[in-house]
Every structure is written in structure tokens, then in C-alpha cells.
Amino acid sequence: MKSRNFLLVALFVAVMLSNLNAQSNRSSTDVMVRQSDGSYVVNTTTLAKDVIGFRGNTPLKLYIKDNKIIKVEPLPNHETPSFFDKVKKGLLSKWCGMKVSKVSATEMDGVTGATFSSKAVKENVKRGAKYYMKHK
């Protein structure tokens, strides 16, 4: 009976470790996806999980074509909607058209009244651009 319980526990642990490994591999490959038109989409969810805005993570998707950012799109987050709307309107479009190689050297002004969210978004963009430069 004890050996049977041991086997069941061992099997359970093996399955759980296999699932964790599959999830970690999936998330690392899902960080950047090449589209059929030659553009790339970089998802900062795992790249910047330690970057905290006012109320948590502020993950983004960076759309990049011909080594230029064409769009920055916010992903679901827990930021205060009224303040994060200011960030979406006043900050995200500032990177559009910018060469990816210039992102880390460019200082963007944040949005007044949404300082923490702005700082988190800026760091997400920098990490996404850095990842793209290293893995394209």
C-alpha cells in the first residue's frame, strides 16, 4: 500500500513539473512573435513582471516593423483606469515611429498625475525594445 501511494505521489510530482516546464517554455517563446508581414510583436508580460506601476504590473505589446515601433498597446492591468487612460492618451504614442535602437537612450516625460504608471510603462517599453534588439 505504501509503495502504491509513493508511486502516485511521484507520478503527480512528475506531471506537475512537466506542466511547469511547458508553461515556462511557452512564455519564453511567446515573448516575441514574428508576423507574416515581417513585423514583430513583443509582449512584456514576462520581461517586466517585476516592474510595478501604481497598483501592479503594466504589461504592454510593442509592435515593431523595419526596426521602428509602430504601436504600443497596453495589456490588462490593475492601474486606476482614470489615471491609466491619461497614460494611454499622453504617453503610448510617443514611441510610434521611433527606431528601436533609440528607445533606451531617449528620456520620455511621464504623464502628470500618473507618475508610477508612466514610469512602469517607460520601463516596459525599454525592456521590450532591448529584447527585440537582442533576439530579432
C-alpha positions in Angstrom: 0.0 0.0 0.0 2.8 2.4 0.9 4.6 1.7 -2.4 1.4 2.4 -4.3 0.9 5.8 -2.5 4.6 6.6 -3.2 4.1 5.9 -6.9 1.0 8.0 -7.1 2.8 10.9 -5.4 5.8 10.5 -7.6 3.6 10.5 -10.7 1.7 13.6 -9.5 5.0 15.4 -8.9 6.3 14.4 -12.4 3.2 15.7 -14.1 3.3 19.0 -12.2 6.9 19.6 -13.0 6.3 18.7 -16.6 3.4 21.3 -16.7 5.6 24.0 -15.1 8.4 23.3 -17.6 5.9 23.5 -20.5 4.5 26.8 -19.2 7.9 28.4 -18.7 9.0 27.3 -22.2 5.8 28.6 -23.7 6.1 32.0 -22.1 9.7 32.5 -23.2 8.8 31.8 -26.8 5.7 33.9 -26.7 7.7 37.0 -25.7 8.3 37.9 -29.3 6.3 36.7 -32.3 7.2 37.3 -35.9 4.1 38.2 -38.0 3.5 37.1 -41.6 4.1 40.7 -42.8 7.6 40.7 -41.3 6.7 42.8 -38.2 7.3 41.6 -34.7 5.1 41.8 -31.6 6.9 41.9 -28.3 4.9 41.0 -25.1 6.4 42.4 -21.9 4.3 40.3 -19.5 7.2 38.1 -18.6 10.0 40.5 -19.5 8.9 43.1 -16.9 6.9 41.1 -14.3 9.0 42.9 -11.6 8.1 46.4 -12.9 5.3 47.8 -10.8 3.1 50.8 -11.6 0.7 52.2 -9.0 -1.3 49.1 -8.5 0.7 46.3 -10.1 2.3 45.2 -13.4 1.6 47.2 -16.5 2.4 44.8 -19.4 2.5 46.0 -23.0 2.7 44.8 -26.5 5.2 46.5 -28.8 4.5 46.3 -32.5 7.8 46.7 -34.5 8.3 46.8 -38.2 11.5 47.7 -40.1 13.2 48.3 -36.7 10.7 51.0 -35.8 8.0 50.9 -33.2 4.7 51.3 -34.9 2.4 50.8 -31.9 2.4 50.4 -28.2 -0.6 48.6 -26.8 -1.4 48.2 -23.1 -2.4 44.7 -21.9 -4.8 44.2 -19.0 -3.6 45.6 -15.7 -4.8 46.8 -12.3 -3.9 50.5 -12.7 -6.6 53.1 -11.7 -8.5 53.4 -15.0 -8.8 57.2 -15.0 -5.1 57.7 -14.5 -4.1 54.9 -16.9 -6.3 56.5 -19.5 -4.1 59.6 -19.2 -1.0 57.4 -19.8 -2.6 55.7 -22.9 -3.5 59.1 -24.4 -0.4 61.0 -23.5 2.5 58.6 -23.5 2.0 55.4 -25.6 2.0 57.2 -28.9 5.3 59.0 -28.2 7.3 55.9 -29.3 5.5 55.5 -32.6 7.9 55.9 -35.5 10.9 55.7 -33.2 13.8 53.4 -34.1 14.1 50.6 -31.6 17.8 51.3 -31.1 17.0 54.8 -29.8 14.5 53.8 -27.2 16.9 53.1 -24.3 18.7 56.5 -24.9 15.5 58.5 -25.1 14.1 60.1 -22.0 10.3 60.4 -22.2 8.4 62.7 -19.9 5.8 61.0 -17.9 2.1 62.0 -17.6 1.3 64.4 -14.8 -0.8 62.7 -12.1 0.1 59.2 -13.3 3.8 59.1 -12.3 4.0 55.5 -11.2 2.1 54.2 -14.2 4.2 56.3 -16.5 7.5 55.0 -15.0 6.3 51.4 -15.4 5.2 51.9 -19.0 8.5 53.5 -19.9 10.4 50.6 -18.3 8.3 48.1 -20.1 9.0 49.8 -23.5 12.7 49.8 -22.7 12.8 46.1 -21.8 10.7 45.2 -24.9 13.0 47.1 -27.2 16.1 45.6 -25.6 14.6 42.1 -26.0 13.8 42.8 -29.7 17.3 44.1 -30.4 18.9 41.0 -28.8 16.6 38.4 -30.4 15.4 39.6 -33.8 
